Amino acid sequence: MTFTTRPELRGTFGAVSSTHWLASTVGMSILEKGHTAFDAAVAAGFVLQVVEPHLNGPGGEVPIIVTPAGADAPVVISGQGPSPAKATIQYFKELGLDIIPGTGLLAACIPGAFGAWLTLLRDYGQAELEEVLAPAIYYARTGHPLVPRIANTIASMQELFQTHWPTSAAVYLPGGALPQSGKLFRNPHIADMYQLILDQTKSAGSREARINAALDFWYRGPVAEQIEQFCETQEVWDVSGRRHKGLITAQDMADYTPSIEKPVSVTYGDCEVFKCGPWSQGPVLLQMLQILKGTDIADLDPMGAEFVHLVIETAKLAMSDREAWYGDSVDVPMATLLSADYADIRRALIGRSASLEVRPGSPDGRNPNLPPLRAVGTIMQPGLGGGEPTVAREQPLPNDRQGEPALTREGAQRGDTVQVSTIDRWGNMVSATPSGGWFQSSPVIPGLGFSLTTRGQMFWLEEGLNSSLMPSTRPRTTLTPTTVFRDGKPYMALGTPGGDQQDQWQLIMLLRHLHKGMNLQEAIDAPSFHTDHLPSSFWPREISLGAVTLESRFSNTVCEDLAALGHKITVGDAWSEGRLSAVAREMDGDVQLVKAGANPRGVQGYAVAR
């Protein structure tokens, strides 16, 4: 075993790993009360809304992969809310916009996280709603120690809050002052809201009836009404430089129900890897695994230039297919995209030098249709007739697109996402990747204490794409939890924040774990990398052709070898790539052995196992 920042945790009772120590310890406390991994994930998820408000919130979304003990396959709960019914391309064009702003109210989609968490609790858990909400209420009311990144982000938003978003200033600049890192920060509005939900629903009857009453309170009651009133009456400044009202109505809220879906999957060796459907970017990981099956990836040095080159070139191909084909649409050729024959065709495009083209494939003989690509430092347009795109080959500018951006008036201010993975003593398993509702992206709704998700910025305002803006349709989210079965049995639940990079970092971890025997913590700690050779899912939707960012723990020789292959290299901080959280299980005779690892980057992620 190589040196790691912490041990891979092992036990027999259960495990929780997340991006914040308070969420992980709360999750374990739920397990220790005799509840399930489903209940633990819900409680941890609500705590993450409070303690990482720059990365997710009550007004956000969450895709969840749920694996009941003994199941032949997991199920997906889609907590990705759709666009409002009024959201049309024509509406935005009439506003003079050719891209959806990354901040404000125009990009707001229906907040799906509350519905998804309560669906998980009602249909799979056993804890009471009060039990899973109590920790979040406690930390919102009593306070939680503010991590440095939150304090710094609030400071960077101070002028915008004071100038344009006074409701946010009221919450995040208490008494007009900047909150201090390490000091307790409170959001009593969220505590009051959740407590009111509990008070108003406690007499509803059975446990299921109380959870359903809480869902009604949120989607067909006071919360929906306050969201509609705010969107209807407030003109909010956004990065277009103008003020706009929101489009969400109470009817949009009432019409929303989280969907329960089958995942998509591919086999890789003795494993089967499960992801959410093409309304997420999840199938990208599966396409990459299919391509890599026919390579010598298992024999390569996982810290060497050949490994990095092969992974990067594979990611470029899969990501270009994401842009051409994925979306909340029945027209996605998913079976072909994940097929071995299609992977053979795509694999043949990987050469010894870095590709500087965007090359979507032609599944079932169909011509790919790309959106207009906005390169960093240049402009690109797809080729005529939807065929091979014409791309520029200019040197991309240095970039730092490692999260999900929310924009200040002055420039990019990076937001991101959170993750929670859980396993209990019975073998139930959850992987969930909550995001959205960052306080950097949209003003706080008075009386509720939270901001709305701006996930709608992932739609394109061009007709004819699977990810074109349409009413009541899910944006193609970057959120992408993962579940792995091994030898037909549930084995691992993992995920990471990181916007477009999420599946890249998960792939790297899986390859090192499955091929090189690295334990969970070793695979998380090992130096990582990513490419930005893909259209960003976030405003202003740029692409950096050939760009590769590596942690500085890679050797100079690796960087030089990659540059010689044509990659445009940026060397990042030593511990800057990804925030992976993972749990796993295997049997030792007739006793379950659980394992957990958590990301050391940012000094915040935490795993608990016993």
C-alpha positions as CSV (number, residue, x, y, z in Angstrom):
1,M,0.0,0.0,0.0
2,T,1.3,3.5,-0.9
3,F,1.0,6.4,1.5
4,T,-2.5,7.9,1.6
5,T,-3.8,11.0,3.4
6,R,-6.0,8.7,5.5
7,P,-6.7,5.0,5.6
8,E,-9.3,3.2,3.6
9,L,-11.9,2.7,6.3
10,R,-13.2,-0.8,6.8
11,G,-15.9,-2.3,9.0
12,T,-19.0,-4.6,9.0
13,F,-21.9,-2.3,10.2
14,G,-22.1,0.4,7.6
15,A,-20.3,3.3,5.8
16,V,-21.0,6.8,4.8
17,S,-18.8,9.1,2.6
18,S,-19.6,12.6,1.6
19,T,-18.1,16.0,0.8
20,H,-18.5,17.4,4.3
21,W,-17.7,15.8,7.7
22,L,-21.0,16.9,9.3
23,A,-23.1,15.2,6.7
24,S,-21.1,12.0,7.0
25,T,-21.3,11.8,10.7
26,V,-25.0,12.6,10.6
27,G,-25.5,9.8,8.1
28,M,-23.7,7.4,10.4
29,S,-25.8,8.5,13.4
30,I,-28.9,7.5,11.4
31,L,-27.5,4.1,10.7
32,E,-26.6,3.7,14.4
33,K,-30.3,4.3,15.3
34,G,-31.1,1.2,13.3
35,H,-32.2,2.9,10.1
36,T,-31.1,2.1,6.6
37,A,-28.7,3.5,4.0
38,F,-31.7,5.2,2.4
39,D,-32.5,7.1,5.5
40,A,-28.9,8.0,6.1
41,A,-28.5,9.4,2.6
42,V,-31.6,11.6,3.1
43,A,-30.5,13.0,6.4
44,A,-27.0,13.6,5.0
45,G,-28.4,15.2,1.9
46,F,-30.5,17.7,3.9
47,V,-27.4,18.6,6.0
48,L,-25.3,19.2,2.9
49,Q,-27.9,21.8,1.8
50,V,-27.1,23.8,5.0
51,V,-23.4,23.3,5.5
52,E,-22.4,23.6,1.8
53,P,-24.8,26.3,0.5
54,H,-22.3,27.5,-2.2
55,L,-22.6,24.0,-3.7
56,N,-26.2,23.0,-3.3
57,G,-29.4,24.0,-1.5
58,P,-33.1,23.2,-0.9
59,G,-33.9,24.8,-4.3
60,G,-31.6,22.5,-6.2
61,E,-31.7,19.0,-7.7
62,V,-30.3,15.5,-7.1
63,P,-30.1,12.3,-9.1
64,I,-30.1,9.3,-6.9
65,I,-29.1,5.7,-7.7
66,V,-30.8,3.3,-5.2
67,T,-29.8,-0.3,-4.7
68,P,-31.9,-2.3,-2.3
69,A,-30.1,-5.3,-0.7
70,G,-30.3,-8.3,-3.0
71,A,-31.6,-6.4,-6.0
72,D,-30.6,-7.6,-9.4
73,A,-30.1,-3.9,-10.5
74,P,-30.4,-0.5,-9.0
75,V,-33.1,2.1,-9.7
76,V,-32.8,5.8,-10.4
77,I,-34.8,8.5,-8.7
78,S,-34.5,11.6,-10.9
79,G,-34.6,14.7,-8.8
80,Q,-33.7,16.8,-11.8
81,G,-36.6,19.3,-12.2
82,P,-37.7,20.3,-15.6
83,S,-37.9,23.7,-17.2
84,P,-41.1,25.8,-16.6
85,A,-44.0,25.5,-19.1
86,K,-43.4,29.1,-20.3
87,A,-39.7,28.4,-21.2
88,T,-39.4,28.4,-25.0
89,I,-36.7,29.3,-27.4
90,Q,-39.0,32.0,-28.8
91,Y,-39.4,33.6,-25.4
92,F,-35.6,33.9,-24.9
93,K,-35.1,35.1,-28.5
94,E,-37.7,37.9,-27.9
95,L,-35.6,39.0,-25.0
96,G,-32.6,39.4,-27.3
97,L,-30.8,36.4,-25.9
98,D,-28.9,33.7,-27.8
99,I,-27.7,31.9,-24.6
100,I,-29.4,31.4,-21.3
101,P,-27.9,33.5,-18.5
102,G,-26.0,31.5,-15.8
103,T,-27.5,33.6,-13.0
104,G,-30.7,35.2,-11.9
105,L,-34.2,33.7,-12.5
106,L,-34.4,33.0,-16.2
107,A,-32.4,29.8,-15.9
108,A,-34.5,28.5,-12.9
109,C,-35.9,25.0,-13.2
110,I,-38.3,23.3,-10.9
111,P,-36.4,22.4,-7.6
112,G,-36.4,18.6,-7.6
113,A,-34.2,17.8,-4.6
114,F,-36.9,17.9,-2.0
115,G,-39.2,15.6,-4.0
116,A,-36.4,13.1,-4.7
117,W,-35.2,12.9,-1.2
118,L,-38.7,12.4,0.2
119,T,-39.5,9.8,-2.5
120,L,-36.4,7.9,-1.4
121,L,-37.4,8.2,2.2
122,R,-41.1,7.2,1.6
123,D,-40.5,4.3,-0.8
124,Y,-37.3,2.8,0.5
125,G,-36.5,4.1,4.0
126,Q,-38.1,3.6,7.4
127,A,-37.2,6.7,9.4
128,E,-39.6,9.4,10.2
129,L,-39.4,12.7,8.3
130,E,-38.7,14.5,11.6
131,E,-35.6,12.3,12.2
132,V,-34.0,13.0,8.8
133,L,-34.8,16.7,8.9
134,A,-33.8,17.3,12.6
135,P,-30.0,17.5,11.9
136,A,-30.4,20.1,9.1
137,I,-32.8,22.1,11.2
138,Y,-30.3,22.0,14.1
139,Y,-27.3,23.2,12.0
140,A,-29.4,25.9,10.2
141,R,-30.7,27.3,13.5
142,T,-27.7,26.8,15.9
143,G,-25.0,27.3,13.3
144,H,-22.2,25.4,11.6
145,P,-18.5,26.3,11.4
146,L,-18.1,28.2,8.2
147,V,-15.5,26.5,5.9
148,P,-13.0,28.9,4.3
149,R,-14.3,28.4,0.8
150,I,-17.8,29.6,1.8
151,A,-16.5,32.7,3.6
152,N,-14.3,33.5,0.6
153,T,-17.2,33.0,-1.8
154,I,-19.5,35.3,0.2
155,A,-16.8,37.9,0.2
156,S,-16.5,37.7,-3.6
157,M,-20.3,38.2,-3.8
158,Q,-20.6,41.0,-1.4
159,E,-21.0,43.9,-3.9
160,L,-23.5,42.0,-6.0
161,F,-25.6,41.1,-3.0
162,Q,-25.6,44.7,-1.7
163,T,-26.2,46.2,-5.2
164,H,-28.6,43.9,-6.8
165,W,-29.7,41.0,-4.5
166,P,-30.7,42.4,-1.2
167,T,-32.5,39.3,-0.1
168,S,-29.2,37.4,-0.3
169,A,-27.4,40.2,1.6
170,A,-30.0,39.8,4.4
171,V,-29.0,36.1,4.8
172,Y,-25.3,36.0,3.9
173,L,-24.2,39.4,5.2
174,P,-25.8,39.3,8.7
175,G,-25.8,42.8,10.2
176,G,-24.1,44.0,7.0
177,A,-20.9,42.2,7.9
178,L,-19.0,39.4,6.1
179,P,-19.2,36.1,8.1
180,Q,-15.8,34.8,9.2
181,S,-14.3,31.4,8.4
182,G,-14.4,29.0,11.4
183,K,-17.2,31.0,13.1
184,L,-20.8,29.7,13.3
185,F,-23.0,30.6,10.5
186,R,-26.8,30.4,10.7
187,N,-29.7,30.4,8.3
188,P,-32.8,30.4,10.5
189,H,-35.1,30.9,7.5
190,I,-34.3,27.3,6.3
191,A,-34.7,26.0,9.9
192,D,-38.1,27.8,10.2
193,M,-39.2,26.4,6.8
194,Y,-38.4,22.8,7.5
195,Q,-39.9,23.1,11.0
196,L,-43.1,24.5,9.6
197,I,-43.3,21.6,7.2
198,L,-43.0,19.2,10.1
199,D,-45.6,21.1,12.2
200,Q,-48.1,21.3,9.4
201,T,-47.9,17.6,8.4
202,K,-47.5,15.8,11.8
203,S,-51.2,15.1,12.0
204,A,-51.6,13.7,8.5
205,G,-51.9,10.1,9.7
206,S,-49.5,7.4,8.7
207,R,-45.8,7.8,8.0
208,E,-46.5,7.7,4.3
209,A,-49.3,10.2,4.6
210,R,-47.0,12.6,6.5
211,I,-44.3,12.4,3.8
212,N,-46.9,12.9,1.1
213,A,-48.3,15.9,3.0
214,A,-44.8,17.4,3.2
215,L,-44.5,16.9,-0.6
216,D,-47.8,18.7,-1.1
217,F,-46.7,21.6,1.2
218,W,-43.6,22.0,-1.0
219,Y,-45.0,21.5,-4.5
220,R,-48.7,22.3,-4.1
221,G,-48.7,24.6,-1.1
222,P,-46.9,27.5,0.6
223,V,-43.4,26.9,-0.8
224,A,-44.7,26.7,-4.4
225,E,-46.8,29.9,-3.9
226,Q,-43.7,31.8,-2.5
227,I,-41.6,30.7,-5.4
228,E,-44.2,31.8,-7.9
229,Q,-44.7,35.1,-6.2
230,F,-41.0,35.8,-6.3
231,C,-40.6,34.8,-9.9
232,E,-43.7,36.8,-11.0
233,T,-42.9,40.0,-9.1
234,Q,-39.1,40.4,-9.0
235,E,-36.9,41.6,-11.8
236,V,-33.5,40.2,-11.0
237,W,-30.1,41.2,-12.4
238,D,-28.3,38.5,-14.2
239,V,-25.1,38.1,-16.3
240,S,-26.8,39.4,-19.4
241,G,-26.4,42.8,-17.7
242,R,-30.2,43.2,-17.5
243,R,-33.0,42.4,-15.1
244,H,-35.5,39.6,-15.8
245,K,-38.4,37.9,-14.0
246,G,-38.5,34.2,-13.5
247,L,-40.8,31.8,-15.3
248,I,-41.7,29.2,-12.7
249,T,-45.4,29.1,-11.7
250,A,-47.2,27.3,-8.9
251,Q,-48.7,25.1,-11.6
252,D,-45.2,24.1,-12.7
253,M,-44.4,23.1,-9.2
254,A,-47.7,21.2,-8.8
255,D,-47.1,19.3,-12.0
256,Y,-43.7,18.0,-10.9
257,T,-43.1,14.5,-9.6
258,P,-39.7,12.8,-9.4
259,S,-39.5,9.9,-11.9
260,I,-38.4,6.4,-11.0
261,E,-36.4,5.0,-13.9
262,K,-34.2,2.1,-14.9
263,P,-30.5,2.9,-15.1
264,V,-28.3,2.3,-18.2
265,S,-25.3,0.1,-17.8
266,V,-22.4,-1.7,-19.5
267,T,-20.2,-4.6,-18.4
268,Y,-16.5,-4.1,-17.8
269,G,-14.6,-7.2,-16.8
270,D,-16.4,-8.8,-13.9
271,C,-18.3,-5.5,-13.2
272,E,-21.5,-3.9,-14.4
273,V,-21.5,-0.1,-14.1
274,F,-24.8,1.6,-13.7
275,K,-25.6,5.3,-14.5
276,C,-28.6,7.6,-14.9
277,G,-30.0,8.0,-18.5
278,P,-29.0,10.5,-21.2
279,W,-30.9,13.4,-19.4
280,S,-27.6,13.3,-17.4
281,Q,-24.1,13.0,-18.7
282,G,-23.8,9.6,-17.0
283,P,-23.7,7.4,-20.1
284,V,-20.4,9.2,-21.0
285,L,-18.7,7.0,-18.4
286,L,-20.2,3.9,-20.0
287,Q,-19.1,4.9,-23.5
288,M,-15.6,5.5,-22.2
289,L,-15.5,2.1,-20.6
290,Q,-16.7,0.5,-23.8
291,I,-14.0,2.2,-25.8
292,L,-11.3,1.3,-23.3
293,K,-12.2,-2.4,-23.3
294,G,-10.3,-2.8,-26.6
295,T,-7.1,-1.1,-25.5
296,D,-4.1,-1.9,-23.3
297,I,-5.3,0.5,-20.6
298,A,-5.0,-2.3,-17.9
299,D,-1.3,-2.6,-18.6
300,L,-0.4,1.1,-18.6
301,D,1.3,2.9,-15.8
302,P,-1.7,4.8,-14.2
303,M,0.6,7.8,-13.5
304,G,2.2,7.7,-16.9
305,A,1.7,9.8,-20.1
306,E,0.3,7.0,-22.1
307,F,-2.4,6.4,-19.6
308,V,-3.3,10.1,-19.5
309,H,-3.3,10.3,-23.3
310,L,-5.5,7.3,-23.8
311,V,-8.1,8.5,-21.1
312,I,-8.1,12.0,-22.5
313,E,-8.6,11.0,-26.1
314,T,-11.4,8.6,-25.0
315,A,-13.1,11.3,-23.0
316,K,-13.0,13.7,-26.0
317,L,-14.9,11.2,-28.2
318,A,-17.5,10.4,-25.5
319,M,-18.1,14.0,-24.7
320,S,-18.6,15.0,-28.3
321,D,-21.3,12.3,-28.5
322,R,-22.8,13.8,-25.3
323,E,-23.1,17.1,-27.0
324,A,-24.5,15.7,-30.2
325,W,-26.9,13.1,-28.9
326,Y,-27.8,13.4,-25.1
327,G,-30.9,15.0,-23.7
328,D,-34.3,14.5,-22.1
329,S,-35.6,13.0,-25.3
330,V,-36.9,9.7,-26.7
331,D,-34.7,10.3,-29.7
332,V,-31.4,9.4,-28.1
333,P,-29.8,6.3,-29.8
334,M,-28.7,5.0,-26.4
335,A,-28.5,1.3,-27.3
336,T,-26.2,2.0,-30.2
337,L,-24.1,4.6,-28.3
338,L,-23.3,1.9,-25.7
339,S,-22.8,-1.0,-28.1
340,A,-19.5,-2.8,-28.6
341,D,-19.7,-2.3,-32.4
342,Y,-20.0,1.5,-32.0
343,A,-17.2,1.5,-29.5
344,D,-15.0,-0.2,-32.0
345,I,-15.7,2.5,-34.6
346,R,-14.9,5.3,-32.0
347,R,-11.8,3.6,-30.7
348,A,-10.3,3.5,-34.2
349,L,-10.2,7.3,-34.1
350,I,-7.7,7.5,-31.2
351,G,-4.2,8.2,-32.5
352,R,-0.8,8.8,-31.1
353,S,-1.3,12.6,-31.1
354,A,-3.8,14.8,-29.4
355,S,-7.0,15.4,-31.4
356,L,-7.9,19.1,-31.7
357,E,-11.3,18.3,-33.3
358,V,-14.8,17.8,-31.9
359,R,-15.8,14.5,-33.5
360,P,-19.3,13.1,-32.6
361,G,-20.1,9.8,-34.2
362,S,-23.0,8.7,-36.4
363,P,-25.0,6.1,-34.5
364,D,-27.4,4.2,-36.7
365,G,-26.0,6.2,-39.6
366,R,-27.5,9.4,-38.4
367,N,-25.7,12.7,-38.9
368,P,-24.6,14.4,-35.7
369,N,-25.9,17.9,-35.0
370,L,-23.8,20.1,-32.8
371,P,-24.6,23.4,-31.1
372,P,-22.5,26.4,-32.0
373,L,-19.2,25.9,-30.2
374,R,-17.7,28.9,-28.5
375,A,-13.9,28.2,-28.2
376,V,-11.8,30.0,-25.7
377,G,-10.0,32.7,-27.8
378,T,-11.8,31.8,-31.0
379,I,-15.2,31.0,-32.6
380,M,-16.2,27.7,-34.1
381,Q,-19.3,26.6,-36.0
382,P,-20.5,23.1,-36.9
383,G,-20.0,22.0,-40.4
384,L,-22.9,22.4,-42.9
385,G,-25.5,19.7,-43.0
386,G,-24.8,18.5,-39.5
387,G,-21.7,16.6,-40.5
388,E,-18.1,16.8,-39.3
389,P,-17.7,20.2,-37.5
390,T,-15.3,22.7,-38.7
391,V,-13.0,23.5,-35.7
392,A,-10.3,26.0,-35.0
393,R,-6.9,24.9,-33.8
394,E,-5.8,28.0,-31.9
395,Q,-4.0,27.8,-28.6
396,P,-6.7,27.8,-25.9
397,L,-6.2,30.2,-23.0
398,P,-5.4,28.9,-19.5
399,N,-8.6,27.9,-17.8
400,D,-10.0,26.8,-14.5
401,R,-13.3,25.1,-15.4
402,Q,-13.3,22.6,-12.6
403,G,-16.7,23.2,-11.2
404,E,-20.2,24.4,-11.9
405,P,-19.8,28.1,-12.4
406,A,-22.0,30.8,-11.0
407,L,-21.1,34.3,-12.3
408,T,-20.5,37.5,-10.4
409,R,-20.6,40.9,-12.2
410,E,-16.8,40.9,-12.5
411,G,-16.3,37.4,-13.9
412,A,-16.5,33.7,-13.2
413,Q,-17.0,32.6,-9.6
414,R,-16.8,28.8,-9.4
415,G,-19.7,26.9,-7.8
416,D,-19.9,23.2,-7.7
417,T,-21.8,20.2,-6.3
418,V,-21.7,17.7,-3.4
419,Q,-21.8,13.9,-3.0
420,V,-23.1,11.3,-0.5
421,S,-22.6,7.6,-0.7
422,T,-24.0,5.1,1.9
423,I,-24.1,1.4,2.7
424,D,-25.9,-0.2,5.7
425,R,-25.5,-3.6,7.5
426,W,-28.1,-5.2,5.3
427,G,-26.3,-4.2,2.1
428,N,-28.6,-1.4,0.9
429,M,-26.7,1.2,-1.0
430,V,-27.1,4.7,-2.3
431,S,-25.1,7.1,-4.5
432,A,-26.5,10.7,-4.8
433,T,-25.0,13.9,-6.3
434,P,-27.0,16.9,-5.1
435,S,-26.4,20.3,-6.6
436,G,-28.0,23.6,-7.7
437,G,-29.5,26.4,-5.7
438,W,-26.1,27.9,-5.1
439,F,-26.3,31.3,-3.4
440,Q,-23.9,32.7,-6.1
441,S,-26.3,32.0,-8.9
442,S,-29.7,33.3,-7.8
443,P,-31.0,35.6,-5.1
444,V,-32.5,34.2,-1.9
445,I,-36.3,33.9,-1.9
446,P,-37.5,35.8,1.2
447,G,-39.2,33.7,3.8
448,L,-37.7,30.5,2.4
449,G,-34.0,31.2,2.9
450,F,-32.7,29.5,-0.3
451,S,-32.0,30.3,-3.9
452,L,-33.4,28.6,-7.0
453,T,-31.3,26.3,-9.3
454,T,-30.0,27.8,-12.5
455,R,-29.7,24.4,-14.2
456,G,-31.6,25.7,-17.2
457,Q,-28.4,27.3,-18.5
458,M,-27.6,23.8,-19.8
459,F,-30.2,24.1,-22.5
460,W,-29.3,25.4,-26.0
461,L,-31.3,28.1,-27.7
462,E,-30.9,26.5,-31.1
463,E,-33.6,24.4,-32.6
464,G,-33.2,20.7,-33.4
465,L,-30.8,19.5,-30.7
466,N,-31.7,16.8,-28.1
467,S,-30.6,19.4,-25.5
468,S,-32.6,22.3,-27.1
469,L,-34.7,24.3,-24.7
470,M,-38.3,22.9,-24.5
471,P,-41.1,23.6,-22.0
472,S,-41.4,21.1,-19.1
473,T,-38.2,19.2,-20.1
474,R,-35.2,18.3,-18.0
475,P,-31.9,20.0,-18.9
476,R,-29.1,17.6,-19.7
477,T,-27.5,17.8,-16.3
478,T,-23.8,17.1,-15.5
479,L,-24.8,15.4,-12.3
480,T,-23.8,11.7,-12.5
481,P,-23.7,9.3,-9.5
482,T,-22.4,5.8,-10.1
483,T,-23.1,2.3,-8.8
484,V,-21.0,-0.7,-9.6
485,F,-22.0,-4.4,-9.3
486,R,-19.3,-7.1,-9.3
487,D,-20.0,-10.7,-10.1
488,G,-23.7,-9.8,-10.2
489,K,-23.7,-8.3,-6.6
490,P,-23.8,-4.7,-5.5
491,Y,-20.2,-3.6,-4.9
492,M,-19.6,0.2,-4.9
493,A,-21.4,3.5,-4.8
494,L,-19.4,6.6,-5.8
495,G,-19.5,10.1,-7.2
496,T,-17.9,13.5,-7.2
497,P,-18.7,17.2,-7.7
498,G,-17.0,18.8,-10.7
499,G,-19.4,19.7,-13.5
500,D,-18.3,18.4,-16.8
501,Q,-15.3,16.7,-15.2
502,Q,-17.4,14.3,-12.9
503,D,-17.3,11.3,-15.1
504,Q,-13.6,11.8,-16.1
505,W,-12.5,11.7,-12.4
506,Q,-14.8,8.7,-11.7
507,L,-13.3,6.9,-14.7
508,I,-9.8,7.5,-13.5
509,M,-10.5,6.2,-10.0
510,L,-12.3,3.1,-11.3
511,L,-9.5,2.2,-13.7
512,R,-6.9,2.5,-11.0
513,H,-9.0,0.5,-8.5
514,L,-10.1,-2.2,-10.9
515,H,-6.8,-2.7,-12.8
516,K,-4.1,-1.8,-10.4
517,G,-5.7,-2.9,-7.1
518,M,-5.6,0.5,-5.5
519,N,-7.9,0.6,-2.5
520,L,-10.6,3.2,-2.4
521,Q,-8.5,5.8,-0.6
522,E,-5.4,5.2,-2.8
523,A,-7.5,5.6,-5.9
524,I,-9.0,8.8,-4.6
525,D,-5.7,10.3,-3.4
526,A,-3.7,9.5,-6.6
527,P,-2.8,12.5,-8.8
528,S,-5.6,13.2,-11.2
529,F,-6.3,15.2,-14.4
530,H,-9.1,16.3,-16.8
531,T,-9.7,17.8,-20.2
532,D,-11.7,20.8,-21.1
533,H,-11.9,19.8,-24.8
534,L,-15.7,19.8,-24.6
535,P,-18.4,22.4,-24.7
536,S,-18.9,23.6,-21.2
537,S,-22.4,22.9,-19.8
538,F,-22.4,26.3,-18.1
539,W,-22.6,29.9,-19.2
540,P,-20.8,31.1,-21.4
541,R,-20.6,27.6,-22.9
542,E,-16.9,27.8,-24.0
543,I,-14.6,25.0,-25.2
544,S,-10.8,24.8,-24.8
545,L,-9.5,22.7,-27.6
546,G,-6.8,20.3,-26.6
547,A,-6.7,21.6,-23.0
548,V,-5.5,19.2,-20.3
549,T,-5.0,20.1,-16.6
550,L,-2.9,17.9,-14.4
551,E,-2.1,18.1,-10.7
552,S,1.4,19.2,-10.1
553,R,2.2,15.8,-8.5
554,F,2.6,14.4,-12.0
555,S,6.3,14.4,-13.0
556,N,7.7,17.0,-15.3
557,T,8.5,14.2,-17.7
558,V,4.8,13.2,-18.0
559,C,3.8,16.8,-18.7
560,E,6.6,17.2,-21.3
561,D,5.6,13.9,-23.0
562,L,2.0,14.9,-23.2
563,A,2.9,18.3,-24.6
564,A,5.0,16.6,-27.2
565,L,1.8,14.7,-28.2
566,G,0.0,18.0,-28.8
567,H,-1.9,18.4,-25.6
568,K,-2.2,21.9,-24.3
569,I,-1.0,21.4,-20.7
570,T,-1.9,23.4,-17.6
571,V,-0.3,22.3,-14.3
572,G,-2.7,22.9,-11.5
573,D,-2.3,22.7,-7.7
574,A,-1.1,19.5,-6.2
575,W,-4.5,18.6,-4.7
576,S,-7.1,20.2,-7.0
577,E,-8.7,17.5,-9.2
578,G,-12.0,16.1,-8.0
579,R,-13.8,15.5,-4.7
580,L,-14.6,11.8,-4.9
581,S,-16.6,10.0,-2.2
582,A,-16.9,6.2,-2.4
583,V,-18.2,3.3,-0.4
584,A,-18.0,-0.4,-1.2
585,R,-18.9,-3.9,0.1
586,E,-17.8,-7.4,-0.3
587,M,-18.5,-10.7,1.5
588,D,-16.0,-12.4,3.9
589,G,-17.6,-15.7,4.2
590,D,-21.2,-14.9,5.4
591,V,-20.2,-11.5,6.9
592,Q,-20.4,-8.2,5.0
593,L,-17.2,-6.2,4.8
594,V,-17.8,-2.5,4.1
595,K,-15.1,0.0,2.9
596,A,-15.1,3.7,2.5
597,G,-12.8,6.5,1.2
598,A,-13.2,10.2,1.0
599,N,-11.5,13.1,-0.8
600,P,-8.7,15.0,1.0
601,R,-8.8,17.9,-1.5
602,G,-10.2,21.0,0.1
603,V,-9.8,19.5,3.6
604,Q,-13.5,18.8,3.9
605,G,-14.6,15.4,2.6
606,Y,-15.0,12.7,5.2
607,A,-15.9,9.0,5.4
608,V,-17.1,7.0,8.4
609,A,-17.3,3.3,8.6
610,R,-17.6,0.8,11.5
